[in-house]
Amino acid sequence: MEGVYKLSLLSLFAAAVMVSSTVEVPTADSDEVWLKRAEDAKKAAREAYNPNPQEVLDHCNTHVHLATDGSNSTRRDLHRYHGPCTATNPIDQCWRCQKDWARNRMRLADCSLGFGRHATGGKGGKIYVVTDPSDDDMVNPKPGTLRYAAIQPGPLWITFAHDMIIKLSEELIMTSNKTVDGRGAQVHIAYGASFMLQFVNNVIIHGLHIHDIKSGNGGVIRSSIDHYGYRTKSDGDGISLFGATNVWIDHISMSNCQDGLIDAIEGSTAITISNCHFTHHNEAMLFGASDSYSEDSIMQMTLAFNHFGQGLVQRMPRCRWGFVHIVNNDYTHWLMYAIGGSTHPTILSQGNRFIAPPNPNAKEVTKRDYAPESVWKSWLWKSEGDLMMNGAFFTQSGNPNQALTSKGSDLVAAKPGAYVSSLTRYSGALNCIKKQPC
């Protein structure tokens, strides 16, 4: 996803030609709506940025140790469950072992780790049940549809009445303070467009199947209850983050999108992607779209407990500028490389398992772009506790003694890569049944 979405006089004129005369097309003054959202998004990003990222890393790694080593110490409700539940990592142990998860759905908002751990989504708001999988009206969405729910003001916890396949006609423009919670139903976002999180704050997306996503054609689309405007063609990402802050993406099964699976650009930050299962895709994740957009330096991302599986080629992820913590993920397939980047991102790989492909020319986990070794050798890319299999190797760079915090203290070691098969065992969308532990 490397395009820019904006209104313009030309766009608005085109919209006027394209739509029926019964539809009011906003004037160029509508630009002020998106300018205000962009301003608010930058403020939220600055507030969410953590100048001492080691605090976040240590917090995450400590809770993995507590979950797997038997301690019942807690942070909010994160703890090890002593019972028959088979949840294997601290995020899942926070909620999956509770029989009443369906009556206490918002408990989920207390369970995240990593840079996106402050995302509470729709917690504290009403629960909205999607009953209608259709997506026919972009300007006046039908009540009961996902599009209608996504544009409502204030916190909202969105659930689904039954199994459904939702073919979005155009990109789904989310508003802030929303949770999309697929638990209790098999919900597929497929064969059409998908999620756009543009200049939003505080969003959770959980428990969905997202696959076979196509780019939208653009047109007049409502972005809130009091605003709509002309949109350019969407890229075809599974989930697009454009200036988004405090986002948690958890237990998503994703494959085969026209562009990326998950792209995060334009100063998006405070993001956790966890417990997801990714398959059958070329360029999986793009974090930072331009070598010239230095505002992506604010980007802070956590990838934890994900499974990068069959049919993946590259970009798991591909990073620019920011800070990416990749911890306890299972990389069982890639064709070209797993982790890449340009423009000096900081990448810390801890406790992952990398199983290289048979191709002798694709054993290297890492790939640097658009820079000679004399330049990239100063980029901080570290591998700690990773399990390398079938000839896989991670080319490190930067000062190995560089501190990640002003305190200069040692990092809490991640759980070693040998534990990854257990920690990622239940990646992807789950089949949760009400009144039973999930």
N, C-alpha and C positions, 0 to 999 in steps of 0.2 A: 504494500500500500504506500505509494509515494505521491499520490495526487493531493491537491488542496481543495477543500470543499468550501465554497463561498458563494454569496449572492453577488450579482452584478447587474447593471442596467441592461446589458446585452442578454444576460440569462433571463432576466425578468421579461424582456420583450419576447424572447423565444417562448417562455412559458405562456405568455398571453396568446401567442399564436397556436400553441399546442392544446390548450385546455378549452373547455366549453365556455361560452360567454356567461353561463350561470355561475361560474366559479370566480370569486374575487381573487385577483392576483395581487400580492402585496407590492407596494411601491419600493423604490430604492431605500426609503427610510427604514425598511426591515433590516438592512445591514446593521443597524444599531443593536438589534437583538443579539446577533452573533458576535459583534464587537464586545458587548457587555459580557457575554458568556466567556469569551476568550480572556477578558480581563479578570473575571472571577476565577477562571481555571488556573491562570498563572499565580494568582494569590494563594489558591488552595495548594498548588504544587510547592510553593515556597514554604508554606506552613507545614507540609507533610515531610519535607526533606529532612533527613537525619544526618547531621554533620559528623556523627560518630557511628558509621555503619557497623562497626564491630559489635556494638550493643545489640543490634538486631540479629547478627549472625550467632552470637553467643546465646542469646535468648532461644533461638530456634534449636540449636544443637543441644542445649541443656535439656529442653523438653523431649527431644528424641531419646536422650539417655534415660530420662525419668520414665518414659513410656516403655522402654525396652529392658531396663535394668531392675524394675520392680518397685521404685519409689512411688508413694502416693502423694508426694508434694504437688501443689497446684499453682497455676497462674490462671486466674478467673476459674473456669471449669475444666481446664486441661489436666487430665490425670490418667493414670493407668487403671484400667477397669479390671477388677478381680472377679471374674465370672466366665460364663460360656461364650461371650461375644468374641468374635474372631478378628476384630479390628486390630491392625498391626502397627499403626503409627499414631502419634499424639493428636493429630487433627481428627482422625476417625474415632479414636477412643473418647473424645470429648462428647460425641453425640450418638454414634451408631449403636452403642450398647443399651440405649434407653428404649424400652417398649413404647413409651409415650411420645416418641419423636414427632409423630404426626400431629399430636395435640400441643406440642411445644416446639414448633418448627423454628421459632426465632432463636432458640438455643444455639443453632448453628452459627449465628453471628458472633458468638463468643469463642469460636474454635480455631480461627486462622492463626498462622505463624508467618514470620518473614516480614518483608517490607509492606505487604498489604494487610497486616494483621489488625489495623484500626478500621478496616471497612466493616460497617455494620449493615449496609444495604437498607432494606426497608424495616429494620427492627424498630418497634415502637409505633408503627403505623398499622393500618388495617390489612387483613388478608383479602386478596382479590383472586377469585377462581376463574381461570380461563375455561370457557365451555365450548368455544367455537373456533375451529382451526382455520377458518377462512381469513383472507386478507385482500379484500376487494376494493376498499375505498381508502386512498392514501390521505385524503384531506379530512374526511369525517369518518374515522374508524368506527366500526360497529361495536357497541358494548358487548362484552363477552369474549372479545378477541385479544390476542397478545398485544397487538398494536395499540388498542384502546388503553390497555393497562399501562403500557410503557410510557405514555405521554402524560399520565395523571400527575398533578402536583403533590409534593410532600412525600413522606415515606410510604412505601407500599410493598407488601410481601406477596409476590405473584406465584400462584400454584396452578395446577391443572386438574380438571375434573376427571379425566380419563386418558387413556393412551391416545395419542394423536400425531399426525404428520402435518407440520405447518410449512407450507410453501409460501414464503414471503415474496410478494410481488416486487417490492423495492426494499432498500435497506431499512432496518428497524432502528429509528433514532430514539435512543434511551434518554430519559431524564434522570437527574440525580436522586439518590436515596431510594434505590430500588433493589429488590432481590428477585431473581427469576429462579424458582425452586422446582425442579422437575421430579423430586422424590415422590414415590407413590404412583407414578405413571411412567410409561415409556414414551417420552416426548422427543420427536425428531424434528429438527429444523433442517430442512433438506429441499433440494431441487429448485431453490430460488435464492433470494438474497438473504442476508443475515444481519448480525448486530453491529450497530455503529454507536460507539461511546465517544461522542464528540463534546469536549469541554464540559464533562460531567464529573461529579465527585460522589464517592461512596456508593459503589455498585457491587453486588455479588451475583455471579452466574453459576448455578450449581445443577448438576444431575441431568444434563441434556446430551442427546446425540446430535452432533452438528456435522453434516456431510453433504457432498455433492452441491456445494454452494456456487451460484453463478453471480456474475456482476449484474447489478440493476441498470435499467436504462436511464434512470433519472427522471425528473419531472417535478411537479408540485407535490410536496410531502409535508404533512404536519409534524412539527417537532415538539410541540407542547399544546396545551389546551387553548392557548391564546396566540399561537404563532404557526404559520406555515409559509413555505417559500419554495423557490425552484432549486433543485439539487442537480448537480452534475452526475454523470454515470458513476456508480460505485465500482470498487475494484474487484469484489468477489472474495474478500477475506471471510474466514469463519467468524472471527471477532476482531473488529477494528477499534483500537484505542487511539484517539486523536486528542491530545491535551487532556487526558483523563487522569484522575488522581484517586487514590484509595479504592483500588479494584481488587477483588478476589475472584479468581476463576478456579473452580474445584469440581472434581469428578465429572469432567466432560470427556466424551468419546468423540474424536474428531478425525476426519479423513477427507481427502479429495475435494479441496476447495479450489476455485479458479485462480486465486492469487495466493495469499498466505493462509495458514491456519489461524495464527494469532499475530497481529502486527500492532506494535506500540510506538507511536511517533509523536512529534510536536510537543515535547516536554511532558509526556506522560510519566508518572512516577508513583511510588508507593503501591506496588503491584505484586501480588503473589499468584502464581500459577501452580496448582498442586493436585495430586491424585488424578491426573488426566492420562488418557491413553491416546496416543497419536499414531496413525498408520497411513500408508498409501498416499504420499504427498511428496512433491519435489522440494520447494522452498518453504519450510515449515513455519519459521518464526523470524520476524524482522523487528529488532528493537533499535529504533533510530533510522530514519529514512535518508538522511543526507549528511555527507561529510562536511558540509558547510553550515549546518544548523547547530551551532554550539549550545543553544538552549537545551539540547538533549543531555547536557552534562548533569542536569538535575535528576535524570532517570535513575531510579533504584528499583531493582527487580529481584524477586526470589522465585526459583524453580525448584520444587521439592516433591519427592515421591511420585514423579511422573514416569510413565513407560513410553519410551520412543521405540516403536515397534516396526512391524513388517512394512516394506514398501516405501520407507523414507529415504530421501536422497541427501539432503543438506539443510543447513540453517536450523540448528536445534539448540540454541538460536544463532542468528548472525547479529552482532551488536555494534553499535557506534556510541562513543562518548561516555555513557553512563557507567553504573556499577551493577554487576549481575552476579548474584550468588546462586550457584548451581549445586544443589546438595541432595544426596541420596536418591538420585534418579537412575533408571535402568535404561541404558542405551544398547539395545540388542540388535539394531539394524541401522546401517547407513550405507550409501553407495559411494559418496564422494568424501564427506567429512561430517563431523558432528557439530562442533562449536567453532564459529568463525567471527571475524570482525575487522573493522578498520577505524581509524581516527581514535586511537588510544583508549578504548574502553578498559575498565578494570573488571577482570573475570576471575572469580574464585571458585574453583571446582573442588568440592569436598565430598568424599564418601560415595562417589558414583561408581557404577559398573559400566565399563565400555567393552563391548565385544566386537572386535573389528571384523569386517567382511572378508571373504576369501581373497579378494583382489589384492595382490601384494602392493599395488600403488595407492591403496586407500586405507592403509593401516593408521595413518595419523589422525588423531581426534581433532586437531586444531588446524585452522587455516587463517592466515592474515592476508588481507587484500590491500592493494594500492599503496604499498609501502615496502621498501627494501629492508633487509634485516638490520641494517645500520640504524633504521628508524624504529622498527617494531621491537627491537630488543629492549627498549626502555618501557614498553607497555607492561603493566602488571597483570600477568596471567599466571595463576598458581594452581597447582594440583596437589591436594593433600588427602591421603587416605583413599584415593581412587583405586579400584580394582581393574587392572588392564588384562584383557584376555584376547587370545588368538592373535597376538602380535600388536595389539593396540598400543599407541604411545601418545603422550601429551607433551607438546613442546612448550616449556615454560619460558617466561621472559620477565624482565623487570628485576628490581631489587628484592631478593627473597626475604630480606629482613625488614622490608618496609612496613611500618605500623599502619593499621587501619583506623586508629583512634589517637587522639591527642594524649591519652593516658599511656600509650605504648605498651599495654599489657598483652600477654599471649592470648591467642585465640583459644576458645573452647573447641577441642577437636570434635569433628563430626563422627557419627557412627561410621565405621569403616564400610567400604564398598561391598564386603562379603555379606552384609545384612540387607542389601538392597532388594533382593528377591522377595523377602518378607515384607519390607516397608512399602513396596509398591504392589503387593499381591492383589489388591482390590482397586487398582487404578481404572479409570473410566466410569461411565454412568452405572449406577448400582440398580439392582432390582429390589427396591424397598417395599415391604408389605406392612400395612398399617397394623398396629398392635403387636408387632414383633420387632425385636432388634434388627437393625438393617444389616 
